C-alpha cells in the first residue's frame, strides 16, 4: 500500500511539473506573438536562401543596410 502511495505522489509531481512548463510555453508564445510591427525586419526583396538563413541562423544580409542590424554590431539577431 505504501509503494502505491509513493508511486501516485511521483505521478502527481510529474503532472504538476509538466503542467507548469506547458503553461510557461503558452505564455511565452503569446508574448512573442504580440510584438509590435516596427521591430520586424522587412524581408521584401530578399531571396529564399537569405530568408532561410535569417530564420534559421539570425544572419542579416549585407544588402539589408545598417538599420536592420541595429540589434547587434555583427548582424546577428540571436547569435549562436
N, CA, C and O atoms as a Tinker XYZ file with bonds, in Angstrom:
   320  protein
     1  N      0.820000   -1.193000    0.000000    73     2
     2  CA     0.000000    0.000000    0.000000    64     1     3
     3  C      0.863000    1.256000    0.000000    63     2     4     5
     4  O      0.541000    2.241000   -0.664000    81     3
     5  N      1.969000    1.212000    0.754000    73     3     6
     6  CA     2.845000    2.370000    0.839000    64     5     7
     7  C      3.534000    2.634000   -0.505000    63     6     8     9
     8  O      3.735000    3.789000   -0.881000    81     7
     9  N      3.892000    1.576000   -1.225000    73     7    10
    10  CA     4.515000    1.729000   -2.533000    64     9    11
    11  C      3.568000    2.406000   -3.514000    63    10    12    13
    12  O      3.992000    3.204000   -4.350000    81    11
    13  N      2.294000    2.085000   -3.407000    73    11    14
    14  CA     1.295000    2.672000   -4.289000    64    13    15
    15  C      1.154000    4.169000   -4.014000    63    14    16    17
    16  O      0.989000    4.952000   -4.950000    81    15
    17  N      1.216000    4.572000   -2.760000    73    15    18
    18  CA     1.126000    5.986000   -2.395000    64    17    19
    19  C      2.327000    6.756000   -2.933000    63    18    20    21
    20  O      2.181000    7.866000   -3.444000    81    19
    21  N      3.492000    6.174000   -2.818000    73    19    22
    22  CA     4.700000    6.823000   -3.338000    64    21    23
    23  C      4.619000    6.959000   -4.851000    63    22    24    25
    24  O      4.979000    8.000000   -5.400000    81    23
    25  N      4.153000    5.925000   -5.526000    73    23    26
    26  CA     4.019000    5.966000   -6.979000    64    25    27
    27  C      3.061000    7.072000   -7.412000    63    26    28    29
    28  O      3.373000    7.824000   -8.335000    81    27
    29  N      1.905000    7.185000   -6.767000    73    27    30
    30  CA     0.938000    8.221000   -7.123000    64    29    31
    31  C      1.462000    9.614000   -6.778000    63    30    32    33
    32  O      1.129000   10.582000   -7.463000    81    31
    33  N      2.263000    9.727000   -5.744000    73    31    34
    34  CA     2.879000   11.017000   -5.405000    64    33    35
    35  C      3.848000   11.452000   -6.500000    63    34    36    37
    36  O      3.872000   12.619000   -6.893000    81    35
    37  N      4.632000   10.520000   -6.979000    73    35    38
    38  CA     5.580000   10.832000   -8.059000    64    37    39
    39  C      4.829000   11.206000   -9.334000    63    38    40    41
    40  O      5.203000   12.161000  -10.015000    81    39
    41  N      3.783000   10.468000   -9.658000    73    39    42
    42  CA     2.991000   10.776000  -10.852000    64    41    43
    43  C      2.359000   12.164000  -10.713000    63    42    44    45
    44  O      2.330000   12.928000  -11.677000    81    43
    45  N      1.861000   12.490000   -9.542000    73    43    46
    46  CA     1.268000   13.809000   -9.311000    64    45    47
    47  C      2.283000   14.929000   -9.461000    63    46    48    49
    48  O      1.985000   15.966000  -10.053000    81    47
    49  N      3.469000   14.726000   -8.931000    73    47    50
    50  CA     4.526000   15.741000   -9.064000    64    49    51
    51  C      4.928000   15.934000  -10.521000    63    50    52    53
    52  O      5.103000   17.065000  -10.974000    81    51
    53  N      5.076000   14.839000  -11.251000    73    51    54
    54  CA     5.410000   14.941000  -12.666000    64    53    55
    55  C      4.325000   15.683000  -13.435000    63    54    56    57
    56  O      4.626000   16.489000  -14.315000    81    55
    57  N      3.072000   15.415000  -13.108000    73    55    58
    58  CA     1.968000   16.115000  -13.755000    64    57    59
    59  C      2.037000   17.614000  -13.495000    63    58    60    61
    60  O      1.826000   18.411000  -14.409000    81    59
    61  N      2.331000   18.005000  -12.263000    73    59    62
    62  CA     2.435000   19.427000  -11.931000    64    61    63
    63  C      3.602000   20.097000  -12.659000    63    62    64    65
    64  O      3.476000   21.225000  -13.135000    81    63
    65  N      4.726000   19.407000  -12.741000    73    63    66
    66  CA     5.891000   19.971000  -13.433000    64    65    67
    67  C      5.601000   20.137000  -14.921000    63    66    68    69
    68  O      5.903000   21.179000  -15.502000    81    67
    69  N      5.024000   19.125000  -15.530000    73    67    70
    70  CA     4.697000   19.203000  -16.959000    64    69    71
    71  C      3.660000   20.291000  -17.206000    63    70    72    73
    72  O      3.773000   21.033000  -18.182000    81    71
    73  N      2.661000   20.401000  -16.351000    73    71    74
    74  CA     1.648000   21.445000  -16.497000    64    73    75
    75  C      2.278000   22.828000  -16.404000    63    74    76    77
    76  O      1.922000   23.728000  -17.165000    81    75
    77  N      3.211000   22.999000  -15.476000    73    75    78
    78  CA     3.888000   24.286000  -15.332000    64    77    79
    79  C      4.639000   24.655000  -16.599000    63    78    80    81
    80  O      4.537000   25.789000  -17.069000    81    79
    81  N      5.404000   23.702000  -17.167000    73    79    82
    82  CA     6.169000   24.002000  -18.366000    64    81    83
    83  C      5.274000   24.241000  -19.580000    63    82    84    85
    84  O      5.604000   25.066000  -20.432000    81    83
    85  N      4.166000   23.547000  -19.672000    73    83    86
    86  CA     3.222000   23.791000  -20.762000    64    85    87
    87  C      2.626000   25.184000  -20.630000    63    86    88    89
    88  O      2.473000   25.892000  -21.626000    81    87
    89  N      2.294000   25.577000  -19.426000    73    87    90
    90  CA     1.761000   26.924000  -19.194000    64    89    91
    91  C      2.805000   27.979000  -19.550000    63    90    92    93
    92  O      2.474000   28.980000  -20.186000    81    91
    93  N      4.058000   27.769000  -19.149000    73    91    94
    94  CA     5.114000   28.721000  -19.463000    64    93    95
    95  C      5.310000   28.839000  -20.974000    63    94    96    97
    96  O      5.504000   29.941000  -21.486000    81    95
    97  N      5.262000   27.735000  -21.679000    73    95    98
    98  CA     5.424000   27.765000  -23.131000    64    97    99
    99  C      4.282000   28.533000  -23.773000    63    98   100   101
   100  O      4.495000   29.267000  -24.738000    81    99
   101  N      3.082000   28.376000  -23.256000    73    99   102
   102  CA     1.938000   29.105000  -23.786000    64   101   103
   103  C      2.053000   30.599000  -23.551000    63   102   104   105
   104  O      1.732000   31.393000  -24.436000    81   103
   105  N      2.502000   30.988000  -22.380000    73   103   106
   106  CA     2.667000   32.408000  -22.071000    64   105   107
   107  C      3.752000   33.012000  -22.932000    63   106   108   109
   108  O      3.583000   34.115000  -23.451000    81   107
   109  N      4.858000   32.319000  -23.095000    73   107   110
   110  CA     5.954000   32.817000  -23.914000    64   109   111
   111  C      5.517000   32.972000  -25.365000    63   110   112   113
   112  O      5.881000   33.949000  -26.019000    81   111
   113  N      4.750000   32.032000  -25.866000    73   111   114
   114  CA     4.270000   32.119000  -27.243000    64   113   115
   115  C      3.370000   33.318000  -27.452000    63   114   116   117
   116  O      3.437000   33.955000  -28.503000    81   115
   117  N      2.532000   33.644000  -26.485000    73   115   118
   118  CA     1.644000   34.795000  -26.617000    64   117   119
   119  C      2.407000   36.098000  -26.576000    63   118   120   121
   120  O      2.046000   37.036000  -27.287000    81   119
   121  N      3.440000   36.190000  -25.776000    73   119   122
   122  CA     4.225000   37.418000  -25.699000    64   121   123
   123  C      4.937000   37.675000  -27.018000    63   122   124   125
   124  O      4.984000   38.812000  -27.488000    81   123
   125  N      5.488000   36.633000  -27.614000    73   123   126
   126  CA     6.192000   36.790000  -28.879000    64   125   127
   127  C      5.220000   37.203000  -29.979000    63   126   128   129
   128  O      5.577000   37.992000  -30.854000    81   127
   129  N      4.007000   36.683000  -29.946000    73   127   130
   130  CA     3.031000   36.998000  -30.979000    64   129   131
   131  C      2.551000   38.439000  -30.898000    63   130   132   133
   132  O      1.993000   38.945000  -31.871000    81   131
   133  N      2.747000   39.117000  -29.770000    73   131   134
   134  CA     2.245000   40.469000  -29.605000    64   133   135
   135  C      3.318000   41.537000  -29.785000    63   134   136   137
   136  O      3.119000   42.679000  -29.371000    81   135
   137  N      4.448000   41.190000  -30.393000    73   135   138
   138  CA     5.479000   42.184000  -30.637000    64   137   139
   139  C      4.971000   43.218000  -31.636000    63   138   140   141
   140  O      4.256000   42.861000  -32.572000    81   139
   141  N      5.323000   44.482000  -31.461000    73   139   142
   142  CA     4.885000   45.500000  -32.421000    64   141   143
   143  C      5.541000   45.289000  -33.784000    63   142   144   145
   144  O      6.621000   44.708000  -33.881000    81   143
   145  N      4.885000   45.761000  -34.818000    73   143   146
   146  CA     5.366000   45.570000  -36.185000    64   145   147
   147  C      6.657000   46.322000  -36.462000    63   146   148   149
   148  O      7.409000   45.925000  -37.352000    81   147
   149  N      6.940000   47.395000  -35.731000    73   147   150
   150  CA     8.135000   48.177000  -36.012000    64   149   151
   151  C      9.422000   47.421000  -35.693000    63   150   152   153
   152  O     10.485000   47.798000  -36.187000    81   151
   153  N      9.359000   46.373000  -34.888000    73   151   154
   154  CA    10.545000   45.600000  -34.560000    64   153   155
   155  C     10.833000   44.508000  -35.580000    63   154   156   157
   156  O     11.873000   43.854000  -35.497000    81   155
   157  N      9.953000   44.299000  -36.521000    73   155   158
   158  CA    10.154000   43.254000  -37.521000    64   157   159
   159  C     10.975000   43.813000  -38.681000    63   158   160   161
   160  O     10.853000   44.983000  -39.043000    81   159
   161  N     11.795000   42.967000  -39.244000    73   159   162
   162  CA    12.662000   43.355000  -40.350000    64   161   163
   163  C     11.936000   43.115000  -41.659000    63   162   164   165
   164  O     11.314000   42.071000  -41.853000    81   163
   165  N     12.018000   44.077000  -42.547000    73   163   166
   166  CA    11.386000   43.966000  -43.859000    64   165   167
   167  C     12.223000   43.027000  -44.724000    63   166   168   169
   168  O     13.363000   43.337000  -45.068000    81   167
   169  N     11.648000   41.881000  -45.070000    73   167   170
   170  CA    12.361000   40.893000  -45.869000    64   169   171
   171  C     11.960000   40.927000  -47.337000    63   170   172   173
   172  O     12.326000   40.030000  -48.097000    81   171
   173  N     11.215000   41.947000  -47.746000    73   171   174
   174  CA    10.859000   42.027000  -49.163000    64   173   175
   175  C     12.124000   42.313000  -49.974000    63   174   176   177
   176  O     12.928000   43.165000  -49.596000    81   175
   177  N     12.292000   41.620000  -51.054000    73   175   178
   178  CA    13.478000   41.764000  -51.882000    64   177   179
   179  C     14.580000   40.784000  -51.528000    63   178   180   181
   180  O     15.597000   40.729000  -52.219000    81   179
   181  N     14.405000   40.015000  -50.475000    73   179   182
   182  CA    15.389000   39.015000  -50.102000    64   181   183
   183  C     15.120000   37.740000  -50.889000    63   182   184   185
   184  O     13.979000   37.459000  -51.254000    81   183
   185  N     16.164000   36.974000  -51.149000    73   183   186
   186  CA    15.985000   35.677000  -51.795000    64   185   187
   187  C     15.494000   34.673000  -50.758000    63   186   188   189
   188  O     15.558000   34.926000  -49.555000    81   187
   189  N     15.006000   33.540000  -51.235000    73   187   190
   190  CA    14.538000   32.487000  -50.326000    64   189   191
   191  C     15.674000   31.996000  -49.421000    63   190   192   193
   192  O     15.458000   31.679000  -48.251000    81   191
   193  N     16.880000   31.940000  -49.979000    73   191   194
   194  CA    18.035000   31.491000  -49.203000    64   193   195
   195  C     18.364000   32.488000  -48.087000    63   194   196   197
   196  O     18.692000   32.083000  -46.972000    81   195
   197  N     18.277000   33.780000  -48.381000    73   195   198
   198  CA    18.543000   34.794000  -47.362000    64   197   199
   199  C     17.497000   34.757000  -46.257000    63   198   200   201
   200  O     17.825000   34.914000  -45.081000    81   199
   201  N     16.241000   34.551000  -46.631000    73   199   202
   202  CA    15.177000   34.457000  -45.635000    64   201   203
   203  C     15.389000   33.224000  -44.762000    63   202   204   205
   204  O     15.217000   33.288000  -43.545000    81   203
   205  N     15.761000   32.108000  -45.374000    73   203   206
   206  CA    16.011000   30.887000  -44.611000    64   205   207
   207  C     17.180000   31.085000  -43.647000    63   206   208   209
   208  O     17.113000   30.655000  -42.496000    81   207
   209  N     18.248000   31.733000  -44.110000    73   207   210
   210  CA    19.402000   31.975000  -43.234000    64   209   211
   211  C     19.018000   32.896000  -42.079000    63   210   212   213
   212  O     19.498000   32.710000  -40.961000    81   211
   213  N     18.164000   33.882000  -42.330000    73   211   214
   214  CA    17.720000   34.771000  -41.263000    64   213   215
   215  C     16.868000   34.022000  -40.239000    63   214   216   217
   216  O     17.051000   34.185000  -39.033000    81   215
   217  N     15.932000   33.199000  -40.729000    73   215   218
   218  CA    15.047000   32.472000  -39.818000    64   217   219
   219  C     15.786000   31.394000  -39.031000    63   218   220   221
   220  O     15.497000   31.190000  -37.852000    81   219
   221  N     16.730000   30.706000  -39.657000    73   219   222
   222  CA    17.403000   29.590000  -39.003000    64   221   223
   223  C     18.610000   30.023000  -38.175000    63   222   224   225
   224  O     18.865000   29.455000  -37.113000    81   223
   225  N     19.358000   31.024000  -38.652000    73   223   226
   226  CA    20.622000   31.385000  -38.013000    64   225   227
   227  C     20.649000   32.811000  -37.478000    63   226   228   229
   228  O     21.521000   33.153000  -36.680000    81   227
   229  N     19.702000   33.652000  -37.909000    73   227   230
   230  CA    19.673000   35.032000  -37.441000    64   229   231
   231  C     20.608000   35.956000  -38.192000    63   230   232   233
   232  O     20.833000   37.086000  -37.761000    81   231
   233  N     21.164000   35.497000  -39.317000    73   231   234
   234  CA    22.067000   36.360000  -40.069000    64   233   235
   235  C     21.269000   37.282000  -40.975000    63   234   236   237
   236  O     20.299000   36.865000  -41.607000    81   235
   237  N     21.689000   38.536000  -41.030000    73   235   238
   238  CA    21.022000   39.544000  -41.858000    64   237   239
   239  C     21.933000   39.840000  -43.041000    63   238   240   241
   240  O     23.121000   40.101000  -42.848000    81   239
   241  N     21.401000   39.803000  -44.268000    73   239   242
   242  CA    22.243000   40.073000  -45.432000    64   241   243
   243  C     22.788000   41.499000  -45.408000    63   242   244   245
   244  O     22.174000   42.403000  -44.843000    81   243
   245  N     23.944000   41.682000  -46.028000    73   243   246
   246  CA    24.582000   42.994000  -46.050000    64   245   247
   247  C     23.723000   44.014000  -46.802000    63   246   248   249
   248  O     23.779000   45.208000  -46.507000    81   247
   249  N     22.939000   43.555000  -47.762000    73   247   250
   250  CA    22.129000   44.494000  -48.538000    64   249   251
   251  C     20.940000   45.045000  -47.738000    63   250   252   253
   252  O     20.256000   45.955000  -48.206000    81   251
   253  N     20.685000   44.504000  -46.535000    73   251   254
   254  CA    19.579000   44.985000  -45.717000    64   253   255
   255  C     19.884000   46.349000  -45.123000    63   254   256   257
   256  O     18.962000   47.049000  -44.705000    81   255
   257  N     21.137000   46.745000  -45.073000    73   255   258
   258  CA    21.504000   48.055000  -44.540000    64   257   259
   259  C     21.766000   48.010000  -43.054000    63   258   260   261
   260  O     21.507000   46.999000  -42.402000    81   259
   261  N     22.272000   49.085000  -42.524000    73   259   262
   262  CA    22.644000   49.135000  -41.107000    64   261   263
   263  C     21.431000   49.291000  -40.200000    63   262   264   265
   264  O     21.513000   48.946000  -39.021000    81   263
   265  N     20.315000   49.796000  -40.703000    73   263   266
   266  CA    19.131000   49.964000  -39.862000    64   265   267
   267  C     18.541000   48.646000  -39.415000    63   266   268   269
   268  O     17.991000   48.553000  -38.318000    81   267
   269  N     18.646000   47.626000  -40.247000    73   267   270
   270  CA    18.089000   46.330000  -39.891000    64   269   271
   271  C     18.956000   45.589000  -38.889000    63   270   272   273
   272  O     18.460000   44.746000  -38.141000    81   271
   273  N     20.221000   45.891000  -38.869000    73   271   274
   274  CA    21.139000   45.185000  -37.979000    64   273   275
   275  C     21.374000   45.961000  -36.688000    63   274   276   277
   276  O     22.464000   45.896000  -36.121000    81   275
   277  N     20.384000   46.683000  -36.223000    73   275   278
   278  CA    20.573000   47.525000  -35.056000    64   277   279
   279  C     20.632000   46.742000  -33.754000    63   278   280   281
   280  O     21.031000   47.291000  -32.727000    81   279
   281  N     20.239000   45.451000  -33.776000    73   279   282
   282  CA    20.236000   44.681000  -32.541000    64   281   283
   283  C     21.641000   44.311000  -32.087000    63   282   284   285
   284  O     21.863000   44.135000  -30.890000    81   283
   285  N     22.587000   44.190000  -32.995000    73   283   286
   286  CA    23.964000   43.901000  -32.610000    64   285   287
   287  C     24.893000   44.414000  -33.710000    63   286   288   289
   288  O     24.458000   44.747000  -34.812000    81   287
   289  N     26.157000   44.467000  -33.386000    73   287   290
   290  CA    27.096000   45.051000  -34.332000    64   289   291
   291  C     27.487000   44.112000  -35.465000    63   290   292   293
   292  O     27.920000   44.579000  -36.518000    81   291
   293  N     27.348000   42.802000  -35.280000    73   291   294
   294  CA    27.793000   41.871000  -36.309000    64   293   295
   295  C     26.668000   41.363000  -37.196000    63   294   296   297
   296  O     26.907000   40.481000  -38.021000    81   295
   297  N     25.454000   41.881000  -37.062000    73   295   298
   298  CA    24.353000   41.481000  -37.913000    64   297   299
   299  C     23.609000   40.260000  -37.465000    63   298   300   301
   300  O     22.712000   39.796000  -38.169000    81   299
   301  N     23.953000   39.716000  -36.304000    73   299   302
   302  CA    23.290000   38.536000  -35.791000    64   301   303
   303  C     22.089000   38.954000  -34.933000    63   302   304   305
   304  O     22.184000   39.872000  -34.118000    81   303
   305  N     20.972000   38.270000  -35.129000    73   303   306
   306  CA    19.790000   38.560000  -34.335000    64   305   307
   307  C     19.876000   37.831000  -32.996000    63   306   308   309
   308  O     19.786000   38.458000  -31.941000    81   307
   309  N     20.046000   36.532000  -33.035000    73   307   310
   310  CA    20.078000   35.758000  -31.795000    64   309   311
   311  C     21.489000   35.331000  -31.433000    63   310   312   313
   312  O     21.846000   35.270000  -30.257000    81   311
   313  N     22.268000   35.044000  -32.421000    73   311   314
   314  CA    23.622000   34.569000  -32.181000    64   313   315
   315  C     23.638000   33.124000  -31.755000    63   314   316   317
   316  O     22.716000   32.666000  -31.081000    81   315
   317  N     24.653000   32.410000  -32.130000    73   315   318
   318  CA    24.762000   31.002000  -31.768000    64   317   319
   319  C     26.035000   30.765000  -30.995000    63   318   320
   320  O     26.313000   29.634000  -30.596000    81   319
